[in-house]
Amino acid sequence: MNDGPRLVGYVRVSTEEQSYDLQVDAIKAAGVEQEFIFADIESGRASSQSREGLRMALKACRPGGTLLVWKLDRLGRNTGELIRTVDRLHERGVNFRSLTQSEISTEAQSTASGKLIFTLFAALAQFESDQLSERTMAGQKAARAKGVRMGRKTFAELYVDTGRVAAFQRLRRDGKLVKEALTELGIPKATYIKWKVAFNEAGPIDDIGADDGIKK
């Protein structure tokens, strides 16, 4: 098999009732051999990791070659994923072309238009990142204004205020072993060890799971 530059095609439809014949015919007409055309029947909302056809298409690409799609939205479910995929191809020296959107092609990277495509992709990636950061900060600011405490919950918020420490002590008084009480209440072993005083236990730390004789 030739391991040099090659044309690779990728097609996708959302349901089994749909046909990707139109996409396949266009990709064949562009010069892609049948063995290098890969397909998925997946919703556009499905992540690229779940698309076996796309994974195989990307694997088949070689430096200097080109990945072809019928339309831009066949490749990514959103702008961020699309940009990341094209950027990974670029890092490997693989070009990208959308057949129905002739202006979207990275094959002429040495030309002004080819460089512009990657500049736009990079700008869009940064734009999405900035937007996400701004939305996150705005959400945190709004939450703080409502009195919502940000960050990890304290031990008191997780165990004392919810009554789980008291419940643990009741279970121990009823004869439950330490490990049994922790499991029943969903309290991690590490938490019990760290906050042993709060749980009011007097036995050795390494007694978890053993009948240490403490039947309070």
N, CA and C atoms as a LAMMPS dump frame, in Angstrom:
ITEM: TIMESTEP
0
ITEM: NUMBER OF ATOMS
648
ITEM: BOX BOUNDS ff ff ff
-5.0000000000000000e+02 5.0000000000000000e+02
-5.0000000000000000e+02 5.0000000000000000e+02
-5.0000000000000000e+02 5.0000000000000000e+02
ITEM: ATOMS id mol type element x y z
1 1 1 N 0.841 -1.197 0
2 1 2 C 0 0 0
3 1 3 C 0.878 1.249 0
4 2 1 N 0.508 2.244 -0.804
5 2 2 C 1.265 3.483 -0.871
6 2 3 C 1.083 4.289 0.405
7 3 1 N 2.233 4.604 1.05
8 3 2 C 2.18 5.371 2.286
9 3 3 C 2.451 6.849 2.052
10 4 1 N 2.521 7.268 0.789
11 4 2 C 2.766 8.664 0.473
12 4 3 C 1.489 9.484 0.576
13 5 1 N 1.555 10.765 0.156
14 5 2 C 0.378 11.645 0.197
15 5 3 C -0.793 11.034 -0.555
16 6 1 N -1.966 11.166 -0.014
17 6 2 C -3.143 10.61 -0.669
18 6 3 C -4.366 11.458 -0.361
19 7 1 N -5.387 11.28 -1.159
20 7 2 C -6.67 11.916 -0.906
21 7 3 C -7.512 10.956 -0.08
22 8 1 N -8.103 11.457 1
23 8 2 C -8.962 10.648 1.863
24 8 3 C -10.306 11.362 1.97
25 9 1 N -11.383 10.602 1.863
26 9 2 C -12.713 11.192 1.938
27 9 3 C -13.463 10.754 3.179
28 10 1 N -14.278 11.652 3.716
29 10 2 C -15.11 11.317 4.87
30 10 3 C -16.535 11.801 4.615
31 11 1 N -17.506 10.899 4.83
32 11 2 C -18.917 11.247 4.655
33 11 3 C -19.682 10.873 5.916
34 12 1 N -20.776 11.586 6.152
35 12 2 C -21.59 11.305 7.336
36 12 3 C -23.047 11.651 7.072
37 13 1 N -23.936 10.772 7.552
38 13 2 C -25.366 11.062 7.595
39 13 3 C -25.841 10.831 9.02
40 14 1 N -26.985 11.408 9.372
41 14 2 C -27.446 11.35 10.759
42 14 3 C -28.214 10.078 11.093
43 15 1 N -28.931 9.52 10.13
44 15 2 C -29.746 8.321 10.393
45 15 3 C -29.572 7.314 9.27
46 16 1 N -29.967 6.076 9.544
47 16 2 C -29.854 5.01 8.554
48 16 3 C -30.811 5.223 7.386
49 17 1 N -31.854 6.038 7.584
50 17 2 C -32.814 6.304 6.52
51 17 3 C -32.239 7.238 5.462
52 18 1 N -31.195 7.961 5.826
53 18 2 C -30.57 8.888 4.892
54 18 3 C -29.495 8.18 4.07
55 19 1 N -29.222 8.705 2.894
56 19 2 C -28.205 8.124 2.018
57 19 3 C -27.041 9.099 1.877
58 20 1 N -25.823 8.534 1.883
59 20 2 C -24.673 9.402 1.635
60 20 3 C -24.103 9.189 0.239
61 21 1 N -24.931 8.668 -0.69
62 21 2 C -24.484 8.441 -2.064
63 21 3 C -24.026 9.73 -2.735
64 22 1 N -24.773 10.821 -2.498
65 22 2 C -24.423 12.106 -3.099
66 22 3 C -23.031 12.553 -2.645
67 23 1 N -22.765 12.378 -1.346
68 23 2 C -21.47 12.761 -0.806
69 23 3 C -20.36 11.886 -1.394
70 24 1 N -20.615 10.576 -1.437
71 24 2 C -19.621 9.637 -1.958
72 24 3 C -19.309 9.928 -3.419
73 25 1 N -20.357 10.176 -4.228
74 25 2 C -20.154 10.452 -5.657
75 25 3 C -19.298 11.703 -5.854
76 26 1 N -19.561 12.739 -5.044
77 26 2 C -18.799 13.98 -5.172
78 26 3 C -17.341 13.769 -4.784
79 27 1 N -17.122 12.977 -3.74
80 27 2 C -15.757 12.724 -3.283
81 27 3 C -14.996 11.858 -4.291
82 28 1 N -15.679 10.877 -4.884
83 28 2 C -15.042 10.065 -5.927
84 28 3 C -14.672 10.929 -7.123
85 29 1 N -15.584 11.841 -7.504
86 29 2 C -15.338 12.717 -8.644
87 29 3 C -14.132 13.625 -8.398
88 30 1 N -13.836 13.866 -7.112
89 30 2 C -12.685 14.71 -6.76
90 30 3 C -11.382 13.926 -6.78
91 31 1 N -11.483 12.6 -7.059
92 31 2 C -10.273 11.805 -7.204
93 31 3 C -9.946 10.861 -6.069
94 32 1 N -10.857 10.708 -5.111
95 32 2 C -10.592 9.816 -3.977
96 32 3 C -10.98 8.388 -4.35
97 33 1 N -10.083 7.45 -4.083
98 33 2 C -10.373 6.051 -4.36
99 33 3 C -11.333 5.49 -3.316
100 34 1 N -12.137 4.509 -3.73
101 34 2 C -13.166 3.938 -2.873
102 34 3 C -12.605 3.443 -1.533
103 35 1 N -11.426 2.834 -1.567
104 35 2 C -10.874 2.263 -0.334
105 35 3 C -10.49 3.327 0.691
106 36 1 N -10.406 4.579 0.249
107 36 2 C -10.04 5.66 1.162
108 36 3 C -11.218 6.601 1.447
109 37 1 N -12.426 6.078 1.288
110 37 2 C -13.629 6.826 1.652
111 37 3 C -14.224 6.166 2.897
112 38 1 N -14.378 6.92 3.948
113 38 2 C -14.86 6.393 5.228
114 38 3 C -16.169 7.088 5.604
115 39 1 N -17.039 6.336 6.275
116 39 2 C -18.379 6.861 6.532
117 39 3 C -18.839 6.593 7.959
118 40 1 N -19.736 7.446 8.415
119 40 2 C -20.391 7.281 9.709
120 40 3 C -21.875 7.555 9.556
121 41 1 N -22.66 6.82 10.339
122 41 2 C -24.081 7.141 10.49
123 41 3 C -24.242 7.604 11.924
124 42 1 N -24.085 8.885 12.126
125 42 2 C -24.085 9.463 13.465
126 42 3 C -24.679 10.854 13.412
127 43 1 N -25.365 11.231 14.457
128 43 2 C -25.854 12.596 14.575
129 43 3 C -24.674 13.552 14.64
130 44 1 N -24.882 14.765 14.131
131 44 2 C -23.833 15.779 14.204
132 44 3 C -23.494 16.138 15.63
133 45 1 N -24.389 15.777 16.577
134 45 2 C -24.129 16.068 17.983
135 45 3 C -23.185 15.063 18.61
136 46 1 N -22.943 13.942 17.921
137 46 2 C -22.038 12.925 18.451
138 46 3 C -20.609 13.439 18.405
139 47 1 N -19.834 13.149 19.438
140 47 2 C -18.456 13.624 19.483
141 47 3 C -17.61 12.874 18.459
142 48 1 N -16.502 13.507 18.064
143 48 2 C -15.619 12.883 17.074
144 48 3 C -15.045 11.574 17.593
145 49 1 N -14.877 11.454 18.932
146 49 2 C -14.314 10.233 19.507
147 49 3 C -15.228 9.027 19.302
148 50 1 N -16.537 9.278 19.154
149 50 2 C -17.477 8.171 19.013
150 50 3 C -17.685 7.78 17.556
151 51 1 N -17.064 8.49 16.628
152 51 2 C -17.249 8.216 15.205
153 51 3 C -16.082 7.382 14.673
154 52 1 N -16.347 6.114 14.481
155 52 2 C -15.301 5.195 14.034
156 52 3 C -14.828 5.536 12.629
157 53 1 N -15.765 5.918 11.749
158 53 2 C -15.393 6.263 10.379
159 53 3 C -14.447 7.441 10.327
160 54 1 N -14.728 8.467 11.137
161 54 2 C -13.859 9.641 11.172
162 54 3 C -12.494 9.274 11.729
163 55 1 N -12.489 8.441 12.756
164 55 2 C -11.208 8.018 13.342
165 55 3 C -10.357 7.311 12.293
166 56 1 N -10.969 6.439 11.496
167 56 2 C -10.231 5.71 10.467
168 56 3 C -9.774 6.637 9.343
169 57 1 N -10.622 7.62 9.015
170 57 2 C -10.256 8.574 7.96
171 57 3 C -9.03 9.377 8.384
172 58 1 N -9.034 9.859 9.614
173 58 2 C -7.906 10.643 10.112
174 58 3 C -6.636 9.794 10.162
175 59 1 N -6.801 8.524 10.531
176 59 2 C -5.655 7.619 10.59
177 59 3 C -5.082 7.369 9.197
178 60 1 N -5.943 7.36 8.178
179 60 2 C -5.504 7.073 6.809
180 60 3 C -4.791 8.251 6.164
181 61 1 N -4.942 9.437 6.718
182 61 2 C -4.312 10.629 6.141
183 61 3 C -2.797 10.561 6.28
184 62 1 N -2.1 11.09 5.275
185 62 2 C -0.641 11.123 5.27
186 62 3 C -0.166 12.555 5.017
187 63 1 N 1.014 12.916 5.533
188 63 2 C 1.559 14.253 5.289
189 63 3 C 1.585 14.58 3.8
190 64 1 N 1.125 15.763 3.454
191 64 2 C 1.08 16.172 2.057
192 64 3 C -0.222 15.805 1.382
193 65 1 N -1.016 14.922 2.014
194 65 2 C -2.299 14.524 1.463
195 65 3 C -3.407 15.475 1.894
196 66 1 N -4.654 15.102 1.572
197 66 2 C -5.792 15.969 1.859
198 66 3 C -6.99 15.154 2.33
199 67 1 N -7.667 15.65 3.357
200 67 2 C -8.934 15.074 3.797
201 67 3 C -10.053 15.883 3.157
202 68 1 N -10.949 15.202 2.444
203 68 2 C -12.048 15.865 1.766
204 68 3 C -13.383 15.525 2.424
205 69 1 N -14.24 16.517 2.564
206 69 2 C -15.611 16.305 3.002
207 69 3 C -16.53 17.011 2.016
208 70 1 N -17.761 16.565 1.97
209 70 2 C -18.728 17.173 1.047
210 70 3 C -19.098 18.58 1.508
211 71 1 N -19.235 18.719 2.845
212 71 2 C -19.613 20.001 3.428
213 71 3 C -18.962 20.11 4.797
214 72 1 N -18.685 21.311 5.228
215 72 2 C -17.937 21.537 6.471
216 72 3 C -18.585 20.878 7.682
217 73 1 N -19.92 20.914 7.755
218 73 2 C -20.595 20.382 8.946
219 73 3 C -20.544 18.86 9.032
220 74 1 N -20.035 18.189 7.99
221 74 2 C -19.879 16.73 8.062
222 74 3 C -18.745 16.36 9.01
223 75 1 N -17.81 17.293 9.196
224 75 2 C -16.597 16.976 9.958
225 75 3 C -16.755 17.192 11.453
226 76 1 N -17.368 18.291 11.883
227 76 2 C -17.449 18.605 13.308
228 76 3 C -18.843 18.962 13.743
229 77 1 N -19.153 18.674 14.999
230 77 2 C -20.488 18.953 15.527
231 77 3 C -20.615 20.409 15.966
232 78 1 N -19.487 21.085 16.151
233 78 2 C -19.507 22.494 16.505
234 78 3 C -18.207 23.133 16.043
235 79 1 N -18.153 24.446 16.131
236 79 2 C -16.984 25.171 15.63
237 79 3 C -15.708 24.747 16.341
238 80 1 N -15.783 24.591 17.674
239 80 2 C -14.602 24.228 18.436
240 80 3 C -14.024 22.891 18.01
241 81 1 N -14.898 21.881 17.866
242 81 2 C -14.42 20.555 17.472
243 81 3 C -13.87 20.579 16.057
244 82 1 N -14.54 21.319 15.175
245 82 2 C -14.086 21.435 13.794
246 82 3 C -12.697 22.044 13.727
247 83 1 N -12.496 23.107 14.473
248 83 2 C -11.199 23.788 14.485
249 83 3 C -10.108 22.869 15.022
250 84 1 N -10.417 22.142 16.104
251 84 2 C -9.414 21.25 16.682
252 84 3 C -9.007 20.156 15.702
253 85 1 N -9.988 19.62 14.967
254 85 2 C -9.693 18.555 14.009
255 85 3 C -8.814 19.073 12.885
256 86 1 N -9.181 20.218 12.318
257 86 2 C -8.392 20.788 11.223
258 86 3 C -6.998 21.176 11.71
259 87 1 N -6.917 21.659 12.946
260 87 2 C -5.618 22.046 13.494
261 87 3 C -4.72 20.827 13.664
262 88 1 N -5.3 19.702 14.113
263 88 2 C -4.507 18.47 14.25
264 88 3 C -3.998 17.997 12.883
265 89 1 N -4.861 18.137 11.869
266 89 2 C -4.437 17.773 10.52
267 89 3 C -3.273 18.656 10.072
268 90 1 N -3.393 19.932 10.344
269 90 2 C -2.343 20.885 9.966
270 90 3 C -1.018 20.532 10.626
271 91 1 N -1.068 20.153 11.9
272 91 2 C 0.153 19.781 12.622
273 91 3 C 0.824 18.557 11.997
274 92 1 N 0.021 17.694 11.39
275 92 2 C 0.558 16.497 10.74
276 92 3 C 0.932 16.752 9.283
277 93 1 N 0.72 17.977 8.818
278 93 2 C 1.033 18.293 7.435
279 93 3 C -0.021 17.814 6.465
280 94 1 N -1.268 17.618 6.951
281 94 2 C -2.371 17.144 6.119
282 94 3 C -3.294 18.313 5.794
283 95 1 N -3.689 18.412 4.529
284 95 2 C -4.584 19.481 4.098
285 95 3 C -6.045 19.099 4.322
286 96 1 N -6.902 20.088 4.146
287 96 2 C -8.338 19.871 4.325
288 96 3 C -9.092 20.653 3.255
289 97 1 N -10.164 20.018 2.713
290 97 2 C -10.96 20.693 1.69
291 97 3 C -12.444 20.34 1.817
292 98 1 N -13.284 21.359 1.708
293 98 2 C -14.726 21.164 1.66
294 98 3 C -15.156 21.307 0.202
295 99 1 N -15.796 20.265 -0.352
296 99 2 C -16.091 20.257 -1.787
297 99 3 C -17.155 21.267 -2.189
298 100 1 N -18.156 21.469 -1.351
299 100 2 C -19.24 22.394 -1.718
300 100 3 C -18.955 23.823 -1.279
301 101 1 N -17.852 24 -0.578
302 101 2 C -17.454 25.343 -0.147
303 101 3 C -16.014 25.546 -0.597
304 102 1 N -15.861 25.858 -1.878
305 102 2 C -14.539 25.874 -2.506
306 102 3 C -13.566 26.835 -1.832
307 103 1 N -14.111 27.831 -1.15
308 103 2 C -13.219 28.78 -0.492
309 103 3 C -12.588 28.19 0.766
310 104 1 N -13.143 27.064 1.256
311 104 2 C -12.603 26.435 2.456
312 104 3 C -11.667 25.3 2.051
313 105 1 N -10.407 25.629 1.926
314 105 2 C -9.385 24.668 1.55
315 105 3 C -8.054 25.139 2.097
316 106 1 N -7.282 24.206 2.614
317 106 2 C -5.964 24.559 3.152
318 106 3 C -4.839 24.005 2.276
319 107 1 N -5.2 23.548 1.076
320 107 2 C -4.193 22.943 0.21
321 107 3 C -3.177 23.968 -0.298
322 108 1 N -3.608 25.221 -0.422
323 108 2 C -2.708 26.269 -0.911
324 108 3 C -2.141 27.045 0.269
325 109 1 N -1.474 26.342 1.164
326 109 2 C -0.983 26.989 2.377
327 109 3 C 0.079 28.041 2.09
328 110 1 N 0.753 27.912 0.948
329 110 2 C 1.791 28.883 0.625
330 110 3 C 1.202 30.177 0.076
331 111 1 N -0.086 30.139 -0.284
332 111 2 C -0.718 31.333 -0.827
333 111 3 C -1.35 32.143 0.29
334 112 1 N -1.707 33.383 -0.069
335 112 2 C -2.332 34.267 0.919
336 112 3 C -3.661 33.695 1.388
337 113 1 N -4.437 33.092 0.474
338 113 2 C -5.747 32.552 0.853
339 113 3 C -5.592 31.339 1.757
340 114 1 N -4.566 30.486 1.472
341 114 2 C -4.344 29.32 2.31
342 114 3 C -3.963 29.714 3.719
343 115 1 N -3.084 30.71 3.841
344 115 2 C -2.684 31.188 5.154
345 115 3 C -3.861 31.839 5.883
346 116 1 N -4.721 32.508 5.108
347 116 2 C -5.877 33.173 5.7
348 116 3 C -6.816 32.174 6.341
349 117 1 N -6.979 31.015 5.696
350 117 2 C -7.868 29.989 6.243
351 117 3 C -7.414 29.59 7.634
352 118 1 N -6.118 29.311 7.795
353 118 2 C -5.624 28.896 9.104
354 118 3 C -5.661 30.04 10.097
355 119 1 N -5.438 31.262 9.623
356 119 2 C -5.54 32.414 10.506
357 119 3 C -6.967 32.539 11.045
358 120 1 N -7.942 32.33 10.167
359 120 2 C -9.341 32.41 10.582
360 120 3 C -9.689 31.289 11.559
361 121 1 N -9.202 30.075 11.282
362 121 2 C -9.461 28.961 12.195
363 121 3 C -8.884 29.257 13.573
364 122 1 N -7.653 29.775 13.606
365 122 2 C -7.024 30.095 14.887
366 122 3 C -7.785 31.195 15.607
367 123 1 N -8.241 32.194 14.845
368 123 2 C -8.997 33.299 15.449
369 123 3 C -10.317 32.808 16.021
370 124 1 N -10.98 31.912 15.303
371 124 2 C -12.24 31.361 15.79
372 124 3 C -12.03 30.542 17.054
373 125 1 N -10.94 29.777 17.085
374 125 2 C -10.634 28.976 18.268
375 125 3 C -10.431 29.881 19.48
376 126 1 N -9.682 30.961 19.29
377 126 2 C -9.437 31.897 20.384
378 126 3 C -10.721 32.593 20.803
379 127 1 N -11.545 32.912 19.817
380 127 2 C -12.831 33.563 20.098
381 127 3 C -13.71 32.675 20.967
382 128 1 N -13.811 31.388 20.593
383 128 2 C -14.631 30.461 21.379
384 128 3 C -14.079 30.302 22.786
385 129 1 N -12.75 30.234 22.894
386 129 2 C -12.126 30.107 24.211
387 129 3 C -12.427 31.323 25.077
388 130 1 N -12.321 32.508 24.489
389 130 2 C -12.595 33.741 25.227
390 130 3 C -14.056 33.811 25.656
391 131 1 N -14.947 33.399 24.751
392 131 2 C -16.376 33.43 25.06
393 131 3 C -16.706 32.499 26.22
394 132 1 N -16.102 31.309 26.2
395 132 2 C -16.331 30.34 27.267
396 132 3 C -15.828 30.883 28.59
397 133 1 N -14.644 31.501 28.572
398 133 2 C -14.072 32.068 29.789
399 133 3 C -14.957 33.187 30.342
400 134 1 N -15.442 34.033 29.447
401 134 2 C -16.298 35.139 29.874
402 134 3 C -17.603 34.618 30.471
403 135 1 N -18.197 33.6 29.837
404 135 2 C -19.454 33.042 30.354
405 135 3 C -19.235 32.404 31.721
406 136 1 N -18.088 31.727 31.874
407 136 2 C -17.781 31.094 33.159
408 136 3 C -17.644 32.13 34.261
409 137 1 N -16.89 33.202 33.98
410 137 2 C -16.692 34.246 34.985
411 137 3 C -17.99 34.964 35.31
412 138 1 N -18.814 35.183 34.284
413 138 2 C -20.103 35.846 34.505
414 138 3 C -21.003 34.975 35.374
415 139 1 N -20.975 33.668 35.125
416 139 2 C -21.776 32.741 35.917
417 139 3 C -21.339 32.704 37.361
418 140 1 N -20.014 32.708 37.579
419 140 2 C -19.487 32.697 38.937
420 140 3 C -19.842 33.991 39.673
421 141 1 N -19.753 35.119 38.964
422 141 2 C -20.07 36.41 39.563
423 141 3 C -21.539 36.466 39.972
424 142 1 N -22.417 35.955 39.1
425 142 2 C -23.846 35.94 39.405
426 142 3 C -24.134 35.03 40.592
427 143 1 N -23.441 33.894 40.656
428 143 2 C -23.644 32.949 41.753
429 143 3 C -23.204 33.562 43.076
430 144 1 N -22.042 34.231 43.06
431 144 2 C -21.563 34.874 44.283
432 144 3 C -22.517 35.966 44.753
433 145 1 N -23.11 36.689 43.786
434 145 2 C -24.055 37.751 44.127
435 145 3 C -25.292 37.189 44.82
436 146 1 N -25.608 35.939 44.526
437 146 2 C -26.763 35.278 45.149
438 146 3 C -26.376 34.568 46.441
439 147 1 N -25.1 34.702 46.838
440 147 2 C -24.659 34.093 48.082
441 147 3 C -24.181 32.673 47.941
442 148 1 N -24.028 32.2 46.69
443 148 2 C -23.557 30.832 46.472
444 148 3 C -22.059 30.789 46.709
445 149 1 N -21.612 29.86 47.547
446 149 2 C -20.189 29.732 47.851
447 149 3 C -19.501 28.947 46.75
448 150 1 N -18.415 29.496 46.188
449 150 2 C -17.674 28.847 45.118
450 150 3 C -16.58 27.952 45.699
451 151 1 N -16.15 26.984 44.929
452 151 2 C -15.065 26.104 45.353
453 151 3 C -15.585 24.863 46.062
454 152 1 N -14.654 24.106 46.636
455 152 2 C -15.008 22.86 47.319
456 152 3 C -15.808 23.127 48.582
457 153 1 N -16.73 22.219 48.868
458 153 2 C -17.493 22.33 50.103
459 153 3 C -16.612 21.935 51.289
460 154 1 N -16.88 22.545 52.421
461 154 2 C -16.109 22.231 53.623
462 154 3 C -16.578 20.906 54.194
463 155 1 N -15.802 20.395 55.143
464 155 2 C -16.171 19.153 55.834
465 155 3 C -17.523 19.301 56.512
466 156 1 N -17.746 20.458 57.119
467 156 2 C -19.02 20.689 57.807
468 156 3 C -20.185 20.654 56.83
469 157 1 N -19.998 21.257 55.633
470 157 2 C -21.068 21.283 54.635
471 157 3 C -21.369 19.884 54.102
472 158 1 N -20.336 19.062 53.998
473 158 2 C -20.507 17.723 53.442
474 158 3 C -21.038 16.704 54.445
475 159 1 N -20.6 16.834 55.715
476 159 2 C -20.89 15.771 56.671
477 159 3 C -21.619 16.231 57.929
478 160 1 N -21.159 17.313 58.536
479 160 2 C -21.767 17.75 59.791
480 160 3 C -23.16 18.318 59.556
481 161 1 N -23.256 19.3 58.636
482 161 2 C -24.538 19.943 58.378
483 161 3 C -25.564 18.99 57.799
484 162 1 N -25.121 17.95 57.119
485 162 2 C -26.055 16.99 56.526
486 162 3 C -26.426 15.888 57.507
487 163 1 N -25.79 15.878 58.66
488 163 2 C -26.144 14.9 59.683
489 163 3 C -25.481 13.554 59.533
490 164 1 N -24.514 13.443 58.61
491 164 2 C -23.903 12.131 58.402
492 164 3 C -22.939 11.749 59.528
493 165 1 N -22.322 12.739 60.165
494 165 2 C -21.469 12.415 61.306
495 165 3 C -22.316 11.821 62.425
496 166 1 N -23.462 12.447 62.705
497 166 2 C -24.366 11.941 63.744
498 166 3 C -24.882 10.56 63.377
499 167 1 N -25.18 10.362 62.08
500 167 2 C -25.676 9.058 61.626
501 167 3 C -24.588 8.003 61.793
502 168 1 N -23.335 8.372 61.506
503 168 2 C -22.214 7.456 61.673
504 168 3 C -22.102 7.022 63.135
505 169 1 N -22.22 7.98 64.034
506 169 2 C -22.11 7.668 65.459
507 169 3 C -23.244 6.757 65.924
508 170 1 N -24.446 6.964 65.376
509 170 2 C -25.58 6.096 65.733
510 170 3 C -25.332 4.672 65.259
511 171 1 N -24.823 4.528 64.038
512 171 2 C -24.541 3.202 63.499
513 171 3 C -23.486 2.482 64.332
514 172 1 N -22.488 3.221 64.79
515 172 2 C -21.449 2.623 65.625
516 172 3 C -22.026 2.17 66.97
517 173 1 N -22.915 2.991 67.519
518 173 2 C -23.545 2.607 68.794
519 173 3 C -24.418 1.373 68.628
520 174 1 N -24.967 1.211 67.406
521 174 2 C -25.813 0.046 67.134
522 174 3 C -25.005 -1.205 66.825
523 175 1 N -23.668 -1.095 66.855
524 175 2 C -22.826 -2.27 66.657
525 175 3 C -22.192 -2.405 65.296
526 176 1 N -22.391 -1.43 64.42
527 176 2 C -21.784 -1.505 63.093
528 176 3 C -20.269 -1.31 63.2
529 177 1 N -19.538 -2.06 62.373
530 177 2 C -18.104 -1.842 62.288
531 177 3 C -17.849 -0.521 61.571
532 178 1 N -16.639 0.015 61.756
533 178 2 C -16.289 1.293 61.133
534 178 3 C -16.506 1.237 59.621
535 179 1 N -15.956 0.179 58.998
536 179 2 C -16.047 0.069 57.542
537 179 3 C -17.496 -0.025 57.096
538 180 1 N -18.314 -0.763 57.842
539 180 2 C -19.727 -0.915 57.487
540 180 3 C -20.462 0.419 57.562
541 181 1 N -20.182 1.187 58.603
542 181 2 C -20.842 2.48 58.772
543 181 3 C -20.42 3.455 57.676
544 182 1 N -19.134 3.46 57.353
545 182 2 C -18.642 4.351 56.3
546 182 3 C -19.264 4.014 54.955
547 183 1 N -19.331 2.719 54.651
548 183 2 C -19.9 2.278 53.38
549 183 3 C -21.37 2.645 53.284
550 184 1 N -22.105 2.419 54.354
551 184 2 C -23.546 2.687 54.359
552 184 3 C -23.839 4.169 54.143
553 185 1 N -22.981 5.038 54.658
554 185 2 C -23.213 6.476 54.572
555 185 3 C -22.463 7.138 53.418
556 186 1 N -21.67 6.346 52.687
557 186 2 C -20.937 6.902 51.56
558 186 3 C -19.841 7.858 51.968
559 187 1 N -19.179 7.575 53.077
560 187 2 C -18.095 8.42 53.582
561 187 3 C -16.764 7.763 53.234
562 188 1 N -15.876 8.456 52.51
563 188 2 C -14.591 7.87 52.124
564 188 3 C -13.725 7.536 53.345
565 189 1 N -12.959 6.464 53.216
566 189 2 C -12.053 6.051 54.282
567 189 3 C -11.074 7.174 54.628
568 190 1 N -10.548 7.858 53.579
569 190 2 C -9.577 8.927 53.8
570 190 3 C -10.191 10.056 54.624
571 191 1 N -11.474 10.326 54.411
572 191 2 C -12.143 11.385 55.175
573 191 3 C -12.263 11 56.638
574 192 1 N -12.607 9.743 56.876
575 192 2 C -12.734 9.271 58.258
576 192 3 C -11.402 9.392 58.99
577 193 1 N -10.322 8.99 58.3
578 193 2 C -9.007 9.061 58.927
579 193 3 C -8.622 10.505 59.231
580 194 1 N -8.866 11.388 58.276
581 194 2 C -8.487 12.784 58.434
582 194 3 C -9.304 13.481 59.523
583 195 1 N -10.595 13.107 59.617
584 195 2 C -11.49 13.788 60.553
585 195 3 C -11.944 12.863 61.679
586 196 1 N -11.043 11.997 62.119
587 196 2 C -11.386 10.983 63.119
588 196 3 C -11.91 11.609 64.419
589 197 1 N -11.338 12.722 64.817
590 197 2 C -11.796 13.39 66.043
591 197 3 C -13.237 13.844 65.889
592 198 1 N -13.561 14.391 64.725
593 198 2 C -14.931 14.857 64.493
594 198 3 C -15.917 13.701 64.546
595 199 1 N -15.478 12.505 64.103
596 199 2 C -16.35 11.344 64.166
597 199 3 C -16.369 10.726 65.569
598 200 1 N -15.541 11.279 66.474
599 200 2 C -15.538 10.873 67.885
600 200 3 C -15.156 9.414 68.059
601 201 1 N -14.13 8.993 67.314
602 201 2 C -13.644 7.62 67.454
603 201 3 C -12.311 7.634 68.203
604 202 1 N -12.103 6.634 69.049
605 202 2 C -10.889 6.6 69.859
606 202 3 C -9.939 5.472 69.497
607 203 1 N -10.363 4.565 68.597
608 203 2 C -9.524 3.425 68.243
609 203 3 C -8.397 3.811 67.315
610 204 1 N -7.485 2.862 67.059
611 204 2 C -6.363 3.132 66.171
612 204 3 C -6.832 3.393 64.743
613 205 1 N -6.084 4.199 64.006
614 205 2 C -6.473 4.586 62.659
615 205 3 C -6.549 3.389 61.716
616 206 1 N -5.681 2.389 61.902
617 206 2 C -5.63 1.271 60.97
618 206 3 C -6.638 0.172 61.306
619 207 1 N -7.678 0.51 62.084
620 207 2 C -8.631 -0.533 62.465
621 207 3 C -9.827 -0.598 61.53
622 208 1 N -9.808 0.152 60.47
623 208 2 C -10.974 0.223 59.593
624 208 3 C -11.285 -1.159 59.041
625 209 1 N -12.509 -1.584 59.246
626 209 2 C -12.946 -2.881 58.776
627 209 3 C -12.822 -3.949 59.843
628 210 1 N -12.154 -3.637 60.944
629 210 2 C -11.983 -4.621 62.011
630 210 3 C -12.933 -4.317 63.162
631 211 1 N -13.216 -5.332 63.939
632 211 2 C -14.038 -5.122 65.143
633 211 3 C -13.096 -4.67 66.266
634 212 1 N -12.991 -3.337 66.39
635 212 2 C -12.019 -2.794 67.34
636 212 3 C -12.533 -2.76 68.757
637 213 1 N -13.709 -3.331 68.979
638 213 2 C -14.253 -3.384 70.335
639 213 3 C -14.971 -2.123 70.747
640 214 1 N -15.022 -1.134 69.869
641 214 2 C -15.715 0.114 70.212
642 214 3 C -17.166 -0.02 69.798
643 215 1 N -18.042 -0.202 70.687
644 215 2 C -19.47 -0.386 70.42
645 215 3 C -20.234 0.739 71.099
646 216 1 N -19.895 1.937 70.766
647 216 2 C -20.488 3.082 71.469
648 216 3 C -21.951 3.238 71.074
